[in-house]
Amino acid sequence: MNAHSPIQNWLKENNAKHQWHPMQPPKAVEADPPLIVQRGEGVFVEDIDGKRYIDCQGGLWCVNAGHNRAPIKDAITRQMDQLQYYTTFPGSTNAPSIELSAKLCEIAAPEDIAKVFFCLGGSDATESAFKIARQYWKLMGQGEKTKIISLRNGYHGLHFGGMSACGGNAWKRVYEPMVPGFFQVESPHLYRNPFTDDPEELSAICAALLEREIEHQHPDTVAAIIAEPIQGAGGVIVPPASYWPKLREICDRQNVLLIADEVITGLGRSGTLFGSRGWGVKPDIMCMAKGLTSGYLPLGATLIGRRVAEAWDRGGPLSVFMQGYTYSGHPLACAAALAAIDLTLEEKLTENAADVGAYFIGRLKATIGDHPNVGDIRGKGLMIAVELVKDRKTKEPYTPDDAYPNKVSNACVSNGIIIRCIVNKLIISPPLTFTREHVDQVVEVLRKAVEQ
Ligand SMILES: Cc1ncc(COP(=O)(O)O)c(C=O)c1O
């Protein structure tokens, strides 16, 4: 480092020199340097130049309880003073991982969750879910059931299993071939589908297509369906209310497990504690990460329903769960999660997400809903997307080569609101502590950005 240059300049100059960022061409990071965030407080963050922003993306859909929350920091520090790490591999464990698994089974009691497996993030959680599903059927004497069916536009992380289940080729193309045995069917995307504008009809069509795929593959070969209760990275796609109940019915009818990928929706973001609970559905396996620790430390969890977990009670050579990570059940992360869950429940963050989210969507529709370049405004709780289009009538989307969507999100950033843009969708996923006053500020900035 040049001793004479201020640290801020050194950081700006050196970001792209040695670090590769996710989801960006390395050269583009050099040309268009990212915001360097150095402080956070509640729903606000500050960059290295001291400029303050409303964090309308909640880090990356994860800072549910807000930044710099003393109860979570204290829980981590207390645990750090006592024990920073001990493994959960055979022969040992640690107290926070025991407490957290009990707590997760308690809050997911309505889903009849019996066991929890810990990992480091969402990609690990889905990977573990696929392994559980395949092993379950082997234990049940139906080892041919190995295939995984997922939805177009779905996102399930980027390990090879999760990536193979993803429903968009942008995530897959340069890493093909994918893992064999993964298949995708249409997702019920009301704004963009070739079938109908009627939600109930769409739900029925997409459910029928899914069942046809299971039958086409043969139910004796299908292990599980994985889906997000609300598709996040695909563009906040909210299915019609009857779709998830239909998924459950199909899984029961065809003897297939239902995996809910709750990595974004888990712990309140969509306005119910779990996204699947919002649809009145009990999955067999649930994947969590992100909001589980409110982003304070990396942690993922795969929650296993009683019926599935009981298969391991049969014993025998196949009943060892040959999955695990050095940091499975990391005590600091588990301590953070216990505090984050307490905050979520004590401060009624789930209820706040439902209330403020509905207000947010209403204000957005009233303010920019008629703009010629706003095609759709959709969401549930504090998971919201504004889809920008070239033409409202034809719904012609902006492509990655079009400047307008990024100009809109850049204008928001310049005016103190961090909003993420995925191709032509502005993604809004702030901390669940958001208030109506924050919403009013964001909507005003967004209105100007869209109009300019
Ligand atoms: C639904 C869903 N599943 C899995 C993942 C992967 O999580 P991670 O990035 O923690 O590996 C994500 C990440 O955004 C996600 O949204």
The ligand as an SDF file (V2000), in Angstrom:
LIG
                    3D

 16 16  0  0  0  0  0  0  0  0999 V2000
  -33.7760  -19.8970   -2.8990 C   0  0  0  0  0  0  0  0  0  0  0  0
  -32.2940  -19.9640   -2.7620 C   0  0  0  0  0  0  0  0  0  0  0  0
  -31.7220  -21.1570   -2.5780 N   0  0  0  0  0  0  0  0  0  0  0  0
  -30.3950  -21.2910   -2.4270 C   0  0  0  0  0  0  0  0  0  0  0  0
  -29.5660  -20.1760   -2.4670 C   0  0  0  0  0  0  0  0  0  0  0  0
  -28.0940  -20.3250   -2.3080 C   0  0  0  0  0  0  0  0  0  0  0  0
  -27.6800  -19.7730   -1.1070 O   0  0  0  0  0  0  0  0  0  0  0  0
  -26.1610  -19.3800   -0.8660 P   0  0  0  0  0  0  0  0  0  0  0  0
  -25.8690  -18.2300   -1.7560 O   0  0  0  0  0  0  0  0  0  0  0  0
  -26.1250  -19.0440    0.5940 O   0  0  0  0  0  0  0  0  0  0  0  0
  -25.3360  -20.5760   -1.1700 O   0  0  0  0  0  0  0  0  0  0  0  0
  -30.1340  -18.9110   -2.6530 C   0  0  0  0  0  0  0  0  0  0  0  0
  -29.2950  -17.7070   -2.7030 C   0  0  0  0  0  0  0  0  0  0  0  0
  -29.7200  -16.6290   -3.0570 O   0  0  0  0  0  0  0  0  0  0  0  0
  -31.5240  -18.8000   -2.8210 C   0  0  0  0  0  0  0  0  0  0  0  0
  -32.1220  -17.6180   -3.0360 O   0  0  0  0  0  0  0  0  0  0  0  0
  1  2  1  0
  2  3  1  0
  2 15  2  0
  3  4  2  0
  4  5  1  0
  5  6  1  0
  5 12  2  0
  6  7  1  0
  7  8  1  0
  8  9  2  0
  8 10  1  0
  8 11  1  0
 12 13  1  0
 12 15  1  0
 13 14  2  0
 15 16  1  0
M  END
$$$$
